[in-house]
Amino acid sequence: MIFWIDGHNLIGALPDIDLADPDDEARLLARLQTFVWRGGHRLLVFFDQGEGGQPPLDRGTDLEVRFAPHGLTADDLILAALEGVSRGTLQSIMLVTSDRALQTAARAAGVRVQTARSFARQLQTLEAEGDRPAAEESPSLSPDESDELLRQFEARRRERARAAADARARRKRRGRGKQPGKPGRK
C-alpha cells in the first residue's frame, strides 16, 4: 500500500511531537521510517513551507518527502498529485489527513482516507507492542541522508526567518506612511 501523509497534520495528532519543535519533521520521519521498514509500505510525506525550488527528499524508494514551495501548501501539493496519478494507482493509495476538503477530494478520486488521529494511534500501537526492530537491526539514516535532511530543515528555518523579517519590514514601512496630523515622508 502507498500512504500519502499530510505531515504537519499527522504531527498535530501525535502527543509526543510538537509542531513548535524545530525538529518536528525529522522526528516524524524517523518514526515513519520504522513503519515503512516493518510494514513494507511506501510513504510519500507532504510538508508545508519548504524553500522554493527545493527538490523532494528521497529517503530510499519507500519514503519520499515533499516540501511545499513558498506560496503553496502541502494541501496544494496533495491535490496536484491526485490529479497527476492514474486511476489504477489512486486505488492503491491511502491518504492520511484530517483536512475535510482533502478527504472529500481524495474520496472523489477513488483514494481511501484515514484520519491523522487514526494513523497516529496505529503508529503508537505498533510501537507499544514492541513491534520495532532491535537496535542493531533498526533502519537508520546514512550520513548523506542525515546531512541532506539537516540541510533541508535548515533551509526551511531560514526561509521562515526571511519571511518573518520581510513581513516586519513591510509593517514598519507601512507605519512610516502618512498618519493623521503628521506629514508623510516622500
Order of alpha helices (4+ residues) and beta strands (2+ residues): beta-alpha-alpha-beta-beta-beta-alpha-alpha-beta-alpha-beta-alpha-alpha
